[in-house]
Amino acid sequence: MENSKTQFATLGLKTEMLEHLDSIGYSEMTPIQQEALPYLLKGKDIIAKAKTGSGKTATFGITILHNIKENLKTVQSVIITPTRELAEQVANEIRKLAKAIGNIKILVLSGGVPMRPQLESLLHTPHIVVGTAGRVLQHIKKETLDISKISSFVLDEGDRMLQMGFFEDMIELLKSAPKKRQTMLFSATFPKEIKEIASQFLKDPISISIDTVHTDATIKTFHFPVGKGGKNGLLLKVLAHFNPNSTLIFCNTKQMVKDLTEILSDEGLKVQGIHGDLEQLDRNLILARFKNGSYPTLIATDVAARGLDIRGGDSSDGVDLVVNYELPMDPEIYTHRNGRTGRAGESGVACSLFTQSEKHRLEAIEKFLAKNIDIDELELLVDSESYNKEIKWVTVSINGGKKQKIRKADILGALTSSGDIKGDDVGVIEIGDFYSYIAIKPKKVTSAKKNLSEIKRKVFKVMAHL
């Protein structure tokens, strides 16, 4: 296998970009990058079938940055995503790629957060805008955002936007962009509306289909039958047997997420639920605690199956165990859920629990996968002590972030300033726009709160989320 410099060098990228890609661990191109980048760097439009985790963000990110004109103070590229979390994730990844170029301003414009900070940021024109369809359209209508001179437009996870009812917004956004532009459309499936958008707004697009298939060597799947009313007990047996560092449990409804979160909390588990009704600040805290490992079990609706940057466990590398507490209505969602584990070459486990009344969903999944699914015996689950893991980290938050020019070095310096907290007492540090989240060893929480109370001579509210 050729190294990343050699692979990417065939694309004609700038030397500084090649060196940067190598330095941040791009050891080889993913299939979507191999297929799409040669066309994209020639200015071609594409419509690509690619799932979450396929490397598509770097694919369009490298394309945009290759063509960016740093000295041109206009919005040059717009990327539309279905969710706020995905917008942040995409922006962060492109920021990492942009370090090879220079002072590239990337702005996130998403709903669910106040308009005022966005309006203030737009006074300093960004090169790249990443956002959700509704909020970007709001700014266009208010004339606080001008996309009439962009050179590229990306629709990321287009089918997901359709599911969320953003079809008309996508059409209006594309009409607001100049006709002479490069358009990149990424979607995991191709419903008729996506085909309609492609036919109307893409010019002679190159069609690319990348099917990311997880093999049994990557993800080990289990399917356990259970009697009515027996799922909760079976779920606890699954957790005790596999003893994961991080678990993502899927339910079909918000109410079931709430109910199951309460049930597992009563069993003594550090568990939290995420669904569409939560405020953005609450969602951010929930995800930070999950990534930090202070709440290693996350229960979610399918809003978390695609688009969220969900990584768990001590190393924040991935999710060890996925559990389908309820089989999904749509068989394709089954593959998206299971694909949350076994990423980046790591192994993972996915368990599905089903009652007799859900058997038809399992049959639909078999038909979709075009293969028979083996039903596993409950005896495979070895009896062990109840799953109630000792928590290695507690998440501490401060109400200060990027907008207050807080850096990781500021936080780490404040934490270790008194000498009672060492480097290995501090875990993941995540800095958001207005809040920052820090993983701290439980015995050091009191000291951490005291040390963090003053950073850069600014006093912030400090909270420990136990």
N, C-alpha and C positions, 0 to 999 in steps of 0.2 A: 504493500500500500504506500502510495506516494505521501510525502508529508504535506501539511496544509499550505506551506509557501508554494510548493511546486504545483499543487492542484489549483489554487486560486490565481497563481501567476499566469496560467493559460487564459485567464479572463481579461487580462490587460488592466488590472487594478493598479492604483498608484502604489509606489514602494512603501510609503508610510502606512497605508492601509494593510498591505500584505504583512508587514512586520507586526502591526498591531493585532491582526487576526491570529497570528502565530503566538503572540505573547499572552492572549486571553484564552488559549487552549482550544482553538478550532483545529483539531487534529486531522479532520477530513471533512469533506463536504457531505451533507445529507443528500438523499435522493432528490428532494425538491430543489435543492441548490444546484445540483448537477444538471437537472433538466431545465430549470427556469432561468438561471443567471445568464447563460450565453445569449438568450433571446432578450431578456430584460435590459442588459447592458448595451444592446443595440437599439433600444428604444421601443421594442415591440410591446403591444398590449398582451396580457395573458389572462386566461380564466383557468384557475388551478383548483383541482380537487385535492385538498391536503388537510389532514387532521391536526388538532392541537398536539404539539410536541414533535412536529415533523421538521422544524427548522425554518418555517416560513417567515417568521418575523425577521430573522437575519437575512433572508432572501430579499425581501423588499427593502429592508433597512440598508443593506449594502448598495442596492440599486439607487436609492434616494441619495445617499451620501456621496456616491460616485459622481452624481450629476449636480450636487449642491454648489451654489455660488456664494461663498461665505461673505463676500463684500456687498452682495445685493440684499438690501434691507427690505425684502418683500416676503410674504408667505409663498414658499416654493413647493410645498407638498402638504397634502391633507390625508390623514389616515383615520378611517372611521371604524370603530369597534362596537360590538353590541353592549358591552358593560363598562362601568367605571373602572373596575378592577383590571380588566384587560387593557384599557387605555393606559393606565399607570404602568402595567407590566411592559407593554410595547414601548412606551416612552423611555423607560429605564434601560431596556435592552439597546435601543437606538443610541441613547446617551453613551453607553459603554462603547459602542462601535464608533461613535463620533469623536472619541478622545484622540483618534489618530489624525483628525483633520484640523481641529482648532475650536474656536469659540462659536459653536453651532447652538443656536437657541431653540429649544424644543419645549412647547407649551401644551399642557393637557387641558382640554375644555370638555368637562363631563358634567352631566346633570347630578342632582342630589347634593350639590355643594353650593355655597353662596356665589352670586354673580360678581359681587364687588371686587374680590381679589383677582378674578379673571379679567375684568375690565381694566384694572390697574396694570396687569401683566401685558395686556394687549397694546398698551401705550408704547411699549418697546417691542416692535414687530418681530415675531418669531420667524425662523426659517421653516420650521416644521410644526404643524398642528396635529395632535392626536386627540381624538375625542369621540363622544357618543353623538349619534345623528341629531337627536332633538336639541341638545345644547349648542352644537355647532351651527345648526340652522337658526336658532335664536339669535346668535351673535351676527349672523349674516343679515337677518331681517332688521336688527338694530343698527346695522352698518358699523358695527364695532370690529368686524372681521371681513376682510376683502380677500376672496380666493380667485379673483378674476385673472391673476397672473401666475397661477400655479403651473408647474410643469409635470407634476405627477399626482395621481389620486389613487388611494388604496381602500378597497372595501374588504375588511378582514372578518371572516366568519359570517359571510353574507346570509347563509340560510338561518343562522341564529338570529340575525336582525329581523328576518321575515317572521320567525316564530314569535318575536317580541312586538310585532306590529309596526315595524319601521319602514315598510315598503314605500309608502308615499314620501316619507322624509328622505329616503335614499334617492328617489327619483328627482325630488326638488333640489337636493344637494348637487347631484350630477348636472342638472340644468344650470346651476349657478357657476359651475366651473367652465373654463375656456374650452372650446372644441379642440384646440390643438394642445394635447396633453397626452401623457402616458397613463393608462388606466390598468390597475392590477386588481383582479377580483379573486379572492380566496374563499372557498366554501367546502365544507365536509361532504355536502350532498348537493345535487343540482335540481331543485324543484323548478317548476315552469316559470316562476317569477324571476329566478336567477337567470334562466335562459333568456327571458324577455329583456332584462337589464343588459345582459351581454350583447344581445342583438341590436339594442338601441344606442348604447353608449360606448361600446368598445370597437375599435377599428381593426378589422382583420385579426382578431385575437388568436394567439397560439393556445391550444387546449392541452393541458397537462393533468394527468391523473396519477397521484401517488397514494397508494393504499398502504398505510402503516399497519402491518400485521404483527401482533405480538405472538410469539411462539410459546409453546408449553415450557420451553427452557427459560423464557423470560418471565412469564406469568403463569403460575400454577393455579388452575381454577377448580373449585369444588362446588357441588350443587347438592344441598341437603334438604330432603323433604321433612316437613314438620306438621303435626296436627294443629288444628285450630286452637289458638290461645297458647301455643307452646313456643312462639318465636323468641320471646324475651329470655327464657331459660336457655334456648339453643344459642342465642347470640352471646350470652355470658360464657357458655362452654367454648364457643369459637374463639373468643378473646383470650380465655385462659389457656387454650391449647396452643395457639400461635404466638401468644405473648409479644405482640408487636410494640415497637417504639412509637408508631403513629398509625392511626386507623381513621379511615374515611367511610362513614356509613351513609348509604343513600336511602331516602324515603321518597314517596311520590307526592306527598302533600305537605304544606307548611304545618298543618295541625299535627300530622304524625311526627314531624321533626320536633315540635314542641313537646308532645307527649313522651316520645322516646328519650328526649334529653332529660326530662324530669325523672323518668323511670331509672335511667342509668345513674343519674346524680344521686338518687336515693340509695343506690347500691354502693355508693362511695367512690365512683369514678370521677375523674376530672374531665368532664365532658361539656361541650357547648354545641349549640345548633346555629345554622346559618340558612337564611331564606330571604325571599324578596321583600318582606315587610320591614326589615331592619334599616335604621338610619346608617349613613355612610360611616360615621365615626364608630358606631358599634361594630360594623362589619370589619373595619380596619383593625380594631382591637381584637376581635375574635380570630382573625387570620394571623395576627402577630403572635398571639398566645399559642396558636396551633403550631406555627413554624418554630417557635422557641421551645416547644415541648413542655410548656407549663400546663397546657390542656391538650394532651396527646390524642384525644378522641374527638372527632368532629362529625356531627350529623348534619346532612345537607339535602336540600332538594336538588334538582338537576341544574339549577343555576350554577352549581359548583362543578358540574361535570365538564364544562368547557368554558374557557375564558378566564378563570381565576388562577392566579399564581399560587397554587396550593402545594406546598412542600412541608413535610413534617419531620419530627424526630430530632435527636440531638444534633445531627449534622446538617439539618435542613436540606438534605439531598433528595428525599423522596418519601412517598407514602408506602409503608410496609404492607398494609392490609386494606383492601377494599371489601366492604360488605354490602351486598344488595339485600337490605332488610325487606324491601318489596321489589319484585321484578318490575322493570319499567313497562309502560304501556307500549312504547315504541321500541321494537327490537334493536334498532341501530343505537339507541341510547345505551344499551347494555355494553357495547364495545367502547363507547366513550367513558362510561363509568370505570370499567375495568382498566382502561388505559391510563387511569390516574396513578397506578402503581407500575412497577417494572420499567421505569424510565431510564434513559441514558445508559442502557446496558445493564442496569441493576435488576436483580430478581425481585419478584413480588408475588403476593397471593391475593386472589379474588374469590370470595365465597358468596354464593347466592342461597337465600333461604326462601322456600316456597311451600305454600299449602296446596291442597288439592284444587281449591278454587282458582289458583294462579297457574295451574298446569298448562292452560292454553297459551299463556304468555311464554312459557318455556318452549312450547312447540313452535311458536312464532319466531323465537330466537334461533331454534334449530333450522328452521326454513331459511331465515335470513343468512345464517352462517353456512348453510348448505352442508351441514354435518350433524351427526347424532351427538347428543350431550349425555355423558355418563352420569348416572345418579349415584351419589356417594353414600356409603353407610355411616350412620351416626357413630358406630363403634370406632371409626377412624379418629374421633376426637378423644384423646387420652384425658382421663380425669386428672385434674391438677387443682392447686389452690385457686381460690377466686382471683379473678383479674383485678388487681387494685395496685397498680404500679406506684412505686415511690417516685415523686416528682423531683427531677434534678434541677429544674429552673423555675423561677418565678418571674413573671413579666412586670417590669416597672415602666411607667410612661411619664413623659413630661409634656406639657403643653407648649412645646417649642419645636420648630423644625426648619425646613429649608427656607421658608419665608423669613425666618429670624436669623438666617445664615448660620444655623447650628450645623456643626460637622461631627463626624464620628470621633475625630481626634479631641474635640472639645468635651464630648461625653466621657470618653475613656480617661482623659486627663483629670476631669472632675472626680470620677469614681475612684481613681487610684491616688488622688492628691494627699490623702491623710495617711496612707501607708497600710491601712487595715484591709484594703481590698487589692488583691493581686490580679494580674491579667487573666489567669485561668478561672477566676471567680466570675468573669464576665463572658456571656455567650454572644448570641446574635444581636447586633445593633441595627435597627431599621429606622431610617429617618424619613418621615413623610413631610408634606407641605407645612402642616401646622402642629403635628404631634410626632413624637419619637418614642420608640419602644425598645427596651433593653432587657435581655435575659440575664438574671442574676442568680447566683447560688442562694438557696433559701436562707441559710444562716447569715448571709451578708445583706439582706434586704433593708434592715434598719439603717445600717451604715450607708448603703447606697442612696436611700432617700435623703439622708442628711447631706451627703456629699454633692448630690445633684441639685440641691435647692438653689445653688448659685452657679450659673454658667455664663461666662463672659460678662460678669457683673449684672446679669439680668436674673431676677427671681422668677421661677416658674412653679406652677402647681405640679407636685410630684405625687403619683399614685402607685401603689403596689396592687396588682391584680392577682390575688391569692386563689 
